[in-house]
Amino acid sequence: MAKKRGPKMMWVPPAEKAIQFKVALRYIRPLIWRRLLLPDNFTLGQLHDVIQVTMGWYNCHMHSFRIGGVYYTSQTASEW
């Protein structure tokens, strides 16, 4: 299945399962959140892209993911 990502098309292999995520902004009231249902084979980069779209953002800030105390970030952000 091809997924549209910007001007290019990228192939995503079929997933075995779906994972439900709840993305919430901290320190903001009222709470702003989105529920996402994504394939279990998505990368963190793909998750980042989906979050950008669902929150209406324009990918103009550095970001990172923290999983079990380990931080994952883009190469650009890690160079800072």
PyMOL Python script that loads the backbone (N, CA, C, O; Angstrom):
from pymol import cmd

cmd.read_pdbstr("""\
ATOM      1  N   MET A   1       0.852  -1.167   0.000  1.00  0.00           N
ATOM      2  CA  MET A   1       0.000   0.000   0.000  1.00  0.00           C
ATOM      3  C   MET A   1       0.900   1.232   0.000  1.00  0.00           C
ATOM      4  O   MET A   1       1.864   1.299   0.762  1.00  0.00           O
ATOM      5  N   ALA A   2       0.594   2.182  -0.831  1.00  0.00           N
ATOM      6  CA  ALA A   2       1.378   3.413  -0.882  1.00  0.00           C
ATOM      7  C   ALA A   2       0.710   4.471  -0.020  1.00  0.00           C
ATOM      8  O   ALA A   2      -0.509   4.638  -0.061  1.00  0.00           O
ATOM      9  N   LYS A   3       1.501   5.174   0.749  1.00  0.00           N
ATOM     10  CA  LYS A   3       1.005   6.263   1.576  1.00  0.00           C
ATOM     11  C   LYS A   3       1.572   7.554   1.009  1.00  0.00           C
ATOM     12  O   LYS A   3       2.755   7.618   0.675  1.00  0.00           O
ATOM     13  N   LYS A   4       0.742   8.578   0.898  1.00  0.00           N
ATOM     14  CA  LYS A   4       1.227   9.848   0.387  1.00  0.00           C
ATOM     15  C   LYS A   4       1.946  10.592   1.497  1.00  0.00           C
ATOM     16  O   LYS A   4       1.409  10.763   2.591  1.00  0.00           O
ATOM     17  N   ARG A   5       3.153  11.031   1.213  1.00  0.00           N
ATOM     18  CA  ARG A   5       3.950  11.785   2.178  1.00  0.00           C
ATOM     19  C   ARG A   5       4.633  12.895   1.412  1.00  0.00           C
ATOM     20  O   ARG A   5       5.647  12.668   0.751  1.00  0.00           O
ATOM     21  N   GLY A   6       4.088  14.089   1.495  1.00  0.00           N
ATOM     22  CA  GLY A   6       4.641  15.186   0.725  1.00  0.00           C
ATOM     23  C   GLY A   6       4.476  14.873  -0.757  1.00  0.00           C
ATOM     24  O   GLY A   6       3.477  14.276  -1.160  1.00  0.00           O
ATOM     25  N   PRO A   7       5.447  15.271  -1.567  1.00  0.00           N
ATOM     26  CA  PRO A   7       5.335  15.027  -3.000  1.00  0.00           C
ATOM     27  C   PRO A   7       5.681  13.597  -3.401  1.00  0.00           C
ATOM     28  O   PRO A   7       5.430  13.206  -4.541  1.00  0.00           O
ATOM     29  N   LYS A   8       6.251  12.809  -2.494  1.00  0.00           N
ATOM     30  CA  LYS A   8       6.664  11.449  -2.816  1.00  0.00           C
ATOM     31  C   LYS A   8       5.650  10.434  -2.304  1.00  0.00           C
ATOM     32  O   LYS A   8       4.866  10.720  -1.398  1.00  0.00           O
ATOM     33  N   MET A   9       5.679   9.257  -2.894  1.00  0.00           N
ATOM     34  CA  MET A   9       4.893   8.135  -2.397  1.00  0.00           C
ATOM     35  C   MET A   9       5.865   7.185  -1.716  1.00  0.00           C
ATOM     36  O   MET A   9       6.976   6.978  -2.202  1.00  0.00           O
ATOM     37  N   MET A  10       5.455   6.606  -0.597  1.00  0.00           N
ATOM     38  CA  MET A  10       6.315   5.628   0.056  1.00  0.00           C
ATOM     39  C   MET A  10       5.527   4.372   0.326  1.00  0.00           C
ATOM     40  O   MET A  10       4.340   4.416   0.650  1.00  0.00           O
ATOM     41  N   TRP A  11       6.204   3.254   0.188  1.00  0.00           N
ATOM     42  CA  TRP A  11       5.566   1.960   0.388  1.00  0.00           C
ATOM     43  C   TRP A  11       5.625   1.584   1.848  1.00  0.00           C
ATOM     44  O   TRP A  11       6.673   1.698   2.484  1.00  0.00           O
ATOM     45  N   VAL A  12       4.494   1.133   2.387  1.00  0.00           N
ATOM     46  CA  VAL A  12       4.419   0.668   3.770  1.00  0.00           C
ATOM     47  C   VAL A  12       3.953  -0.788   3.729  1.00  0.00           C
ATOM     48  O   VAL A  12       2.875  -1.073   3.207  1.00  0.00           O
ATOM     49  N   PRO A  13       4.753  -1.715   4.272  1.00  0.00           N
ATOM     50  CA  PRO A  13       4.323  -3.117   4.262  1.00  0.00           C
ATOM     51  C   PRO A  13       3.063  -3.305   5.117  1.00  0.00           C
ATOM     52  O   PRO A  13       2.799  -2.512   6.021  1.00  0.00           O
ATOM     53  N   PRO A  14       2.299  -4.340   4.832  1.00  0.00           N
ATOM     54  CA  PRO A  14       1.079  -4.584   5.611  1.00  0.00           C
ATOM     55  C   PRO A  14       1.394  -4.787   7.095  1.00  0.00           C
ATOM     56  O   PRO A  14       2.392  -5.414   7.448  1.00  0.00           O
ATOM     57  N   ALA A  15       0.551  -4.260   7.935  1.00  0.00           N
ATOM     58  CA  ALA A  15       0.735  -4.405   9.378  1.00  0.00           C
ATOM     59  C   ALA A  15       0.011  -5.651   9.860  1.00  0.00           C
ATOM     60  O   ALA A  15      -0.957  -6.104   9.249  1.00  0.00           O
ATOM     61  N   GLU A  16       0.498  -6.194  10.964  1.00  0.00           N
ATOM     62  CA  GLU A  16      -0.184  -7.336  11.575  1.00  0.00           C
ATOM     63  C   GLU A  16      -1.256  -6.877  12.557  1.00  0.00           C
ATOM     64  O   GLU A  16      -2.289  -7.530  12.708  1.00  0.00           O
ATOM     65  N   LYS A  17      -1.006  -5.752  13.225  1.00  0.00           N
ATOM     66  CA  LYS A  17      -1.925  -5.237  14.237  1.00  0.00           C
ATOM     67  C   LYS A  17      -1.986  -3.720  14.134  1.00  0.00           C
ATOM     68  O   LYS A  17      -1.208  -3.091  13.417  1.00  0.00           O
ATOM     69  N   ALA A  18      -2.914  -3.166  14.860  1.00  0.00           N
ATOM     70  CA  ALA A  18      -2.989  -1.710  14.999  1.00  0.00           C
ATOM     71  C   ALA A  18      -2.726  -1.368  16.463  1.00  0.00           C
ATOM     72  O   ALA A  18      -3.054  -2.140  17.364  1.00  0.00           O
ATOM     73  N   ILE A  19      -2.134  -0.210  16.680  1.00  0.00           N
ATOM     74  CA  ILE A  19      -1.861   0.261  18.034  1.00  0.00           C
ATOM     75  C   ILE A  19      -2.597   1.584  18.221  1.00  0.00           C
ATOM     76  O   ILE A  19      -2.546   2.464  17.361  1.00  0.00           O
ATOM     77  N   GLN A  20      -3.279   1.710  19.352  1.00  0.00           N
ATOM     78  CA  GLN A  20      -3.996   2.942  19.661  1.00  0.00           C
ATOM     79  C   GLN A  20      -3.118   3.821  20.538  1.00  0.00           C
ATOM     80  O   GLN A  20      -2.601   3.375  21.562  1.00  0.00           O
ATOM     81  N   PHE A  21      -2.955   5.075  20.128  1.00  0.00           N
ATOM     82  CA  PHE A  21      -2.173   6.055  20.880  1.00  0.00           C
ATOM     83  C   PHE A  21      -3.099   7.171  21.332  1.00  0.00           C
ATOM     84  O   PHE A  21      -4.064   7.509  20.647  1.00  0.00           O
ATOM     85  N   LYS A  22      -2.799   7.735  22.485  1.00  0.00           N
ATOM     86  CA  LYS A  22      -3.440   8.979  22.906  1.00  0.00           C
ATOM     87  C   LYS A  22      -2.323   9.999  23.029  1.00  0.00           C
ATOM     88  O   LYS A  22      -1.411   9.840  23.841  1.00  0.00           O
ATOM     89  N   VAL A  23      -2.397  11.042  22.223  1.00  0.00           N
ATOM     90  CA  VAL A  23      -1.402  12.109  22.225  1.00  0.00           C
ATOM     91  C   VAL A  23      -2.032  13.305  22.909  1.00  0.00           C
ATOM     92  O   VAL A  23      -3.061  13.808  22.458  1.00  0.00           O
ATOM     93  N   ALA A  24      -1.422  13.769  24.002  1.00  0.00           N
ATOM     94  CA  ALA A  24      -1.972  14.894  24.760  1.00  0.00           C
ATOM     95  C   ALA A  24      -0.884  15.936  24.986  1.00  0.00           C
ATOM     96  O   ALA A  24       0.281  15.600  25.201  1.00  0.00           O
ATOM     97  N   LEU A  25      -1.278  17.195  24.933  1.00  0.00           N
ATOM     98  CA  LEU A  25      -0.352  18.289  25.216  1.00  0.00           C
ATOM     99  C   LEU A  25      -0.314  18.525  26.718  1.00  0.00           C
ATOM    100  O   LEU A  25      -1.355  18.640  27.366  1.00  0.00           O
ATOM    101  N   ARG A  26       0.879  18.594  27.257  1.00  0.00           N
ATOM    102  CA  ARG A  26       1.027  18.827  28.689  1.00  0.00           C
ATOM    103  C   ARG A  26       0.968  20.316  28.993  1.00  0.00           C
ATOM    104  O   ARG A  26       1.270  21.152  28.141  1.00  0.00           O
ATOM    105  N   TYR A  27       0.577  20.630  30.207  1.00  0.00           N
ATOM    106  CA  TYR A  27       0.578  22.003  30.738  1.00  0.00           C
ATOM    107  C   TYR A  27      -0.396  22.920  30.032  1.00  0.00           C
ATOM    108  O   TYR A  27      -0.216  24.137  30.061  1.00  0.00           O
ATOM    109  N   ILE A  28      -1.428  22.375  29.396  1.00  0.00           N
ATOM    110  CA  ILE A  28      -2.423  23.206  28.714  1.00  0.00           C
ATOM    111  C   ILE A  28      -3.803  22.805  29.218  1.00  0.00           C
ATOM    112  O   ILE A  28      -4.136  21.622  29.284  1.00  0.00           O
ATOM    113  N   ARG A  29      -4.594  23.802  29.569  1.00  0.00           N
ATOM    114  CA  ARG A  29      -5.970  23.566  29.984  1.00  0.00           C
ATOM    115  C   ARG A  29      -6.862  24.444  29.140  1.00  0.00           C
ATOM    116  O   ARG A  29      -6.534  25.621  28.992  1.00  0.00           O
ATOM    117  N   PRO A  30      -7.955  23.981  28.574  1.00  0.00           N
ATOM    118  CA  PRO A  30      -8.416  22.602  28.668  1.00  0.00           C
ATOM    119  C   PRO A  30      -7.476  21.668  27.915  1.00  0.00           C
ATOM    120  O   PRO A  30      -6.726  22.090  27.034  1.00  0.00           O
ATOM    121  N   LEU A  31      -7.533  20.405  28.278  1.00  0.00           N
ATOM    122  CA  LEU A  31      -6.670  19.401  27.686  1.00  0.00           C
ATOM    123  C   LEU A  31      -6.916  19.307  26.182  1.00  0.00           C
ATOM    124  O   LEU A  31      -8.061  19.249  25.735  1.00  0.00           O
ATOM    125  N   ILE A  32      -5.841  19.292  25.415  1.00  0.00           N
ATOM    126  CA  ILE A  32      -5.907  19.101  23.967  1.00  0.00           C
ATOM    127  C   ILE A  32      -5.285  17.746  23.681  1.00  0.00           C
ATOM    128  O   ILE A  32      -4.141  17.493  24.058  1.00  0.00           O
ATOM    129  N   TRP A  33      -6.038  16.864  23.009  1.00  0.00           N
ATOM    130  CA  TRP A  33      -5.537  15.522  22.771  1.00  0.00           C
ATOM    131  C   TRP A  33      -6.126  14.957  21.486  1.00  0.00           C
ATOM    132  O   TRP A  33      -7.134  15.443  20.974  1.00  0.00           O
ATOM    133  N   ARG A  34      -5.471  13.922  20.980  1.00  0.00           N
ATOM    134  CA  ARG A  34      -5.945  13.191  19.807  1.00  0.00           C
ATOM    135  C   ARG A  34      -5.760  11.700  20.060  1.00  0.00           C
ATOM    136  O   ARG A  34      -4.786  11.286  20.690  1.00  0.00           O
ATOM    137  N   ARG A  35      -6.683  10.909  19.575  1.00  0.00           N
ATOM    138  CA  ARG A  35      -6.543   9.453  19.626  1.00  0.00           C
ATOM    139  C   ARG A  35      -6.176   8.986  18.223  1.00  0.00           C
ATOM    140  O   ARG A  35      -6.857   9.321  17.254  1.00  0.00           O
ATOM    141  N   LEU A  36      -5.097   8.211  18.116  1.00  0.00           N
ATOM    142  CA  LEU A  36      -4.603   7.738  16.833  1.00  0.00           C
ATOM    143  C   LEU A  36      -4.625   6.219  16.803  1.00  0.00           C
ATOM    144  O   LEU A  36      -4.279   5.573  17.792  1.00  0.00           O
ATOM    145  N   LEU A  37      -5.020   5.658  15.703  1.00  0.00           N
ATOM    146  CA  LEU A  37      -4.979   4.217  15.492  1.00  0.00           C
ATOM    147  C   LEU A  37      -4.039   3.986  14.317  1.00  0.00           C
ATOM    148  O   LEU A  37      -4.359   4.324  13.178  1.00  0.00           O
ATOM    149  N   LEU A  38      -2.876   3.406  14.606  1.00  0.00           N
ATOM    150  CA  LEU A  38      -1.814   3.293  13.606  1.00  0.00           C
ATOM    151  C   LEU A  38      -1.334   1.858  13.466  1.00  0.00           C
ATOM    152  O   LEU A  38      -1.463   1.065  14.399  1.00  0.00           O
ATOM    153  N   PRO A  39      -0.778   1.516  12.296  1.00  0.00           N
ATOM    154  CA  PRO A  39      -0.225   0.174  12.108  1.00  0.00           C
ATOM    155  C   PRO A  39       0.934  -0.077  13.068  1.00  0.00           C
ATOM    156  O   PRO A  39       1.655   0.848  13.440  1.00  0.00           O
ATOM    157  N   ASP A  40       1.103  -1.331  13.462  1.00  0.00           N
ATOM    158  CA  ASP A  40       2.169  -1.675  14.414  1.00  0.00           C
ATOM    159  C   ASP A  40       3.562  -1.620  13.795  1.00  0.00           C
ATOM    160  O   ASP A  40       4.551  -1.772  14.512  1.00  0.00           O
ATOM    161  N   ASN A  41       3.665  -1.409  12.501  1.00  0.00           N
ATOM    162  CA  ASN A  41       4.974  -1.345  11.862  1.00  0.00           C
ATOM    163  C   ASN A  41       5.383   0.082  11.485  1.00  0.00           C
ATOM    164  O   ASN A  41       6.332   0.272  10.723  1.00  0.00           O
ATOM    165  N   PHE A  42       4.682   1.071  12.006  1.00  0.00           N
ATOM    166  CA  PHE A  42       5.078   2.463  11.776  1.00  0.00           C
ATOM    167  C   PHE A  42       6.389   2.749  12.494  1.00  0.00           C
ATOM    168  O   PHE A  42       6.644   2.214  13.573  1.00  0.00           O
ATOM    169  N   THR A  43       7.212   3.588  11.893  1.00  0.00           N
ATOM    170  CA  THR A  43       8.440   4.049  12.543  1.00  0.00           C
ATOM    171  C   THR A  43       8.127   5.282  13.377  1.00  0.00           C
ATOM    172  O   THR A  43       7.044   5.858  13.262  1.00  0.00           O
ATOM    173  N   LEU A  44       9.074   5.688  14.217  1.00  0.00           N
ATOM    174  CA  LEU A  44       8.873   6.926  14.981  1.00  0.00           C
ATOM    175  C   LEU A  44       8.782   8.123  14.042  1.00  0.00           C
ATOM    176  O   LEU A  44       8.053   9.075  14.321  1.00  0.00           O
ATOM    177  N   GLY A  45       9.514   8.080  12.935  1.00  0.00           N
ATOM    178  CA  GLY A  45       9.421   9.156  11.946  1.00  0.00           C
ATOM    179  C   GLY A  45       8.024   9.264  11.367  1.00  0.00           C
ATOM    180  O   GLY A  45       7.508  10.367  11.181  1.00  0.00           O
ATOM    181  N   GLN A  46       7.407   8.121  11.080  1.00  0.00           N
ATOM    182  CA  GLN A  46       6.042   8.130  10.562  1.00  0.00           C
ATOM    183  C   GLN A  46       5.057   8.584  11.637  1.00  0.00           C
ATOM    184  O   GLN A  46       4.111   9.316  11.347  1.00  0.00           O
ATOM    185  N   LEU A  47       5.278   8.151  12.867  1.00  0.00           N
ATOM    186  CA  LEU A  47       4.437   8.619  13.974  1.00  0.00           C
ATOM    187  C   LEU A  47       4.529  10.133  14.097  1.00  0.00           C
ATOM    188  O   LEU A  47       3.513  10.806  14.275  1.00  0.00           O
ATOM    189  N   HIS A  48       5.728  10.668  14.002  1.00  0.00           N
ATOM    190  CA  HIS A  48       5.927  12.118  14.054  1.00  0.00           C
ATOM    191  C   HIS A  48       5.125  12.811  12.958  1.00  0.00           C
ATOM    192  O   HIS A  48       4.466  13.819  13.216  1.00  0.00           O
ATOM    193  N   ASP A  49       5.176  12.277  11.736  1.00  0.00           N
ATOM    194  CA  ASP A  49       4.435  12.880  10.624  1.00  0.00           C
ATOM    195  C   ASP A  49       2.933  12.892  10.906  1.00  0.00           C
ATOM    196  O   ASP A  49       2.265  13.892  10.641  1.00  0.00           O
ATOM    197  N   VAL A  50       2.401  11.806  11.435  1.00  0.00           N
ATOM    198  CA  VAL A  50       0.972  11.716  11.729  1.00  0.00           C
ATOM    199  C   VAL A  50       0.594  12.712  12.821  1.00  0.00           C
ATOM    200  O   VAL A  50      -0.440  13.373  12.728  1.00  0.00           O
ATOM    201  N   ILE A  51       1.421  12.821  13.848  1.00  0.00           N
ATOM    202  CA  ILE A  51       1.145  13.785  14.924  1.00  0.00           C
ATOM    203  C   ILE A  51       1.103  15.204  14.365  1.00  0.00           C
ATOM    204  O   ILE A  51       0.233  15.990  14.739  1.00  0.00           O
ATOM    205  N   GLN A  52       2.033  15.538  13.474  1.00  0.00           N
ATOM    206  CA  GLN A  52       2.053  16.875  12.870  1.00  0.00           C
ATOM    207  C   GLN A  52       0.728  17.177  12.173  1.00  0.00           C
ATOM    208  O   GLN A  52       0.159  18.256  12.341  1.00  0.00           O
ATOM    209  N   VAL A  53       0.250  16.225  11.401  1.00  0.00           N
ATOM    210  CA  VAL A  53      -0.986  16.432  10.650  1.00  0.00           C
ATOM    211  C   VAL A  53      -2.194  16.505  11.581  1.00  0.00           C
ATOM    212  O   VAL A  53      -3.023  17.406  11.453  1.00  0.00           O
ATOM    213  N   THR A  54      -2.296  15.563  12.515  1.00  0.00           N
ATOM    214  CA  THR A  54      -3.486  15.512  13.364  1.00  0.00           C
ATOM    215  C   THR A  54      -3.580  16.698  14.319  1.00  0.00           C
ATOM    216  O   THR A  54      -4.679  17.088  14.713  1.00  0.00           O
ATOM    217  N   MET A  55      -2.445  17.272  14.694  1.00  0.00           N
ATOM    218  CA  MET A  55      -2.477  18.434  15.586  1.00  0.00           C
ATOM    219  C   MET A  55      -2.525  19.751  14.816  1.00  0.00           C
ATOM    220  O   MET A  55      -2.656  20.817  15.417  1.00  0.00           O
ATOM    221  N   GLY A  56      -2.418  19.683  13.488  1.00  0.00           N
ATOM    222  CA  GLY A  56      -2.457  20.900  12.675  1.00  0.00           C
ATOM    223  C   GLY A  56      -1.163  21.688  12.731  1.00  0.00           C
ATOM    224  O   GLY A  56      -1.165  22.905  12.543  1.00  0.00           O
ATOM    225  N   TRP A  57      -0.056  21.000  12.988  1.00  0.00           N
ATOM    226  CA  TRP A  57       1.249  21.661  13.092  1.00  0.00           C
ATOM    227  C   TRP A  57       1.976  21.644  11.755  1.00  0.00           C
ATOM    228  O   TRP A  57       1.571  20.956  10.818  1.00  0.00           O
ATOM    229  N   TYR A  58       3.059  22.415  11.684  1.00  0.00           N
ATOM    230  CA  TYR A  58       3.784  22.591  10.429  1.00  0.00           C
ATOM    231  C   TYR A  58       5.228  22.092  10.485  1.00  0.00           C
ATOM    232  O   TYR A  58       6.050  22.502   9.666  1.00  0.00           O
ATOM    233  N   ASN A  59       5.548  21.219  11.434  1.00  0.00           N
ATOM    234  CA  ASN A  59       6.880  20.620  11.528  1.00  0.00           C
ATOM    235  C   ASN A  59       7.971  21.692  11.640  1.00  0.00           C
ATOM    236  O   ASN A  59       8.990  21.624  10.953  1.00  0.00           O
ATOM    237  N   CYS A  60       7.750  22.668  12.501  1.00  0.00           N
ATOM    238  CA  CYS A  60       8.715  23.763  12.608  1.00  0.00           C
ATOM    239  C   CYS A  60       9.411  23.809  13.976  1.00  0.00           C
ATOM    240  O   CYS A  60      10.067  24.801  14.296  1.00  0.00           O
ATOM    241  N   HIS A  61       9.277  22.757  14.778  1.00  0.00           N
ATOM    242  CA  HIS A  61       9.972  22.689  16.064  1.00  0.00           C
ATOM    243  C   HIS A  61      10.690  21.349  16.186  1.00  0.00           C
ATOM    244  O   HIS A  61      10.247  20.342  15.635  1.00  0.00           O
ATOM    245  N   MET A  62      11.790  21.351  16.905  1.00  0.00           N
ATOM    246  CA  MET A  62      12.481  20.098  17.162  1.00  0.00           C
ATOM    247  C   MET A  62      11.627  19.241  18.090  1.00  0.00           C
ATOM    248  O   MET A  62      10.800  19.753  18.845  1.00  0.00           O
ATOM    249  N   HIS A  63      11.836  17.951  18.021  1.00  0.00           N
ATOM    250  CA  HIS A  63      11.041  17.038  18.827  1.00  0.00           C
ATOM    251  C   HIS A  63      11.891  15.844  19.233  1.00  0.00           C
ATOM    252  O   HIS A  63      12.973  15.608  18.697  1.00  0.00           O
ATOM    253  N   SER A  64      11.370  15.108  20.189  1.00  0.00           N
ATOM    254  CA  SER A  64      11.981  13.831  20.565  1.00  0.00           C
ATOM    255  C   SER A  64      10.895  12.946  21.154  1.00  0.00           C
ATOM    256  O   SER A  64       9.848  13.424  21.592  1.00  0.00           O
ATOM    257  N   PHE A  65      11.162  11.654  21.155  1.00  0.00           N
ATOM    258  CA  PHE A  65      10.291  10.683  21.801  1.00  0.00           C
ATOM    259  C   PHE A  65      11.076  10.073  22.947  1.00  0.00           C
ATOM    260  O   PHE A  65      12.265   9.791  22.803  1.00  0.00           O
ATOM    261  N   ARG A  66      10.431   9.870  24.070  1.00  0.00           N
ATOM    262  CA  ARG A  66      11.082   9.197  25.197  1.00  0.00           C
ATOM    263  C   ARG A  66      10.358   7.881  25.431  1.00  0.00           C
ATOM    264  O   ARG A  66       9.153   7.851  25.683  1.00  0.00           O
ATOM    265  N   ILE A  67      11.110   6.803  25.344  1.00  0.00           N
ATOM    266  CA  ILE A  67      10.552   5.470  25.529  1.00  0.00           C
ATOM    267  C   ILE A  67      11.411   4.753  26.558  1.00  0.00           C
ATOM    268  O   ILE A  67      12.581   4.463  26.307  1.00  0.00           O
ATOM    269  N   GLY A  68      10.834   4.471  27.700  1.00  0.00           N
ATOM    270  CA  GLY A  68      11.577   3.767  28.746  1.00  0.00           C
ATOM    271  C   GLY A  68      12.835   4.491  29.188  1.00  0.00           C
ATOM    272  O   GLY A  68      13.838   3.847  29.497  1.00  0.00           O
ATOM    273  N   GLY A  69      12.804   5.810  29.224  1.00  0.00           N
ATOM    274  CA  GLY A  69      13.950   6.588  29.666  1.00  0.00           C
ATOM    275  C   GLY A  69      14.980   6.852  28.576  1.00  0.00           C
ATOM    276  O   GLY A  69      15.972   7.536  28.828  1.00  0.00           O
ATOM    277  N   VAL A  70      14.771   6.330  27.374  1.00  0.00           N
ATOM    278  CA  VAL A  70      15.685   6.557  26.249  1.00  0.00           C
ATOM    279  C   VAL A  70      15.035   7.563  25.317  1.00  0.00           C
ATOM    280  O   VAL A  70      13.861   7.431  24.972  1.00  0.00           O
ATOM    281  N   TYR A  71      15.806   8.577  24.906  1.00  0.00           N
ATOM    282  CA  TYR A  71      15.302   9.603  24.010  1.00  0.00           C
ATOM    283  C   TYR A  71      15.663   9.277  22.568  1.00  0.00           C
ATOM    284  O   TYR A  71      16.785   8.866  22.271  1.00  0.00           O
ATOM    285  N   TYR A  72      14.701   9.465  21.686  1.00  0.00           N
ATOM    286  CA  TYR A  72      14.888   9.287  20.256  1.00  0.00           C
ATOM    287  C   TYR A  72      14.527  10.607  19.595  1.00  0.00           C
ATOM    288  O   TYR A  72      13.479  11.184  19.886  1.00  0.00           O
ATOM    289  N   THR A  73      15.388  11.087  18.707  1.00  0.00           N
ATOM    290  CA  THR A  73      15.151  12.366  18.067  1.00  0.00           C
ATOM    291  C   THR A  73      15.703  12.341  16.650  1.00  0.00           C
ATOM    292  O   THR A  73      16.365  11.383  16.252  1.00  0.00           O
ATOM    293  N   SER A  74      15.432  13.379  15.902  1.00  0.00           N
ATOM    294  CA  SER A  74      15.949  13.469  14.530  1.00  0.00           C
ATOM    295  C   SER A  74      17.441  13.823  14.580  1.00  0.00           C
ATOM    296  O   SER A  74      17.940  14.308  15.596  1.00  0.00           O
ATOM    297  N   GLN A  75      18.121  13.579  13.500  1.00  0.00           N
ATOM    298  CA  GLN A  75      19.553  13.896  13.445  1.00  0.00           C
ATOM    299  C   GLN A  75      19.762  15.398  13.577  1.00  0.00           C
ATOM    300  O   GLN A  75      20.718  15.831  14.221  1.00  0.00           O
ATOM    301  N   THR A  76      18.889  16.197  12.982  1.00  0.00           N
ATOM    302  CA  THR A  76      19.000  17.653  13.079  1.00  0.00           C
ATOM    303  C   THR A  76      18.913  18.115  14.525  1.00  0.00           C
ATOM    304  O   THR A  76      19.714  18.938  14.969  1.00  0.00           O
ATOM    305  N   ALA A  77      17.946  17.589  15.255  1.00  0.00           N
ATOM    306  CA  ALA A  77      17.780  17.981  16.654  1.00  0.00           C
ATOM    307  C   ALA A  77      18.947  17.503  17.511  1.00  0.00           C
ATOM    308  O   ALA A  77      19.372  18.212  18.423  1.00  0.00           O
ATOM    309  N   SER A  78      19.467  16.321  17.234  1.00  0.00           N
ATOM    310  CA  SER A  78      20.571  15.804  18.043  1.00  0.00           C
ATOM    311  C   SER A  78      21.858  16.579  17.799  1.00  0.00           C
ATOM    312  O   SER A  78      22.728  16.603  18.670  1.00  0.00           O
ATOM    313  N   GLU A  79      22.004  17.216  16.635  1.00  0.00           N
ATOM    314  CA  GLU A  79      23.194  18.032  16.354  1.00  0.00           C
ATOM    315  C   GLU A  79      23.185  19.317  17.163  1.00  0.00           C
ATOM    316  O   GLU A  79      24.240  19.902  17.410  1.00  0.00           O
ATOM    317  N   TRP A  80      21.986  19.772  17.586  1.00  0.00           N
ATOM    318  CA  TRP A  80      21.901  20.976  18.412  1.00  0.00           C
ATOM    319  C   TRP A  80      22.399  20.678  19.793  1.00  0.00           C
ATOM    320  O   TRP A  80      22.411  21.562  20.650  1.00  0.00           O
TER     321      TRP A  80
END
""", "prot")
cmd.dss("prot")
cmd.show_as("cartoon", "prot")
cmd.util.cbc("prot")
cmd.orient("prot")
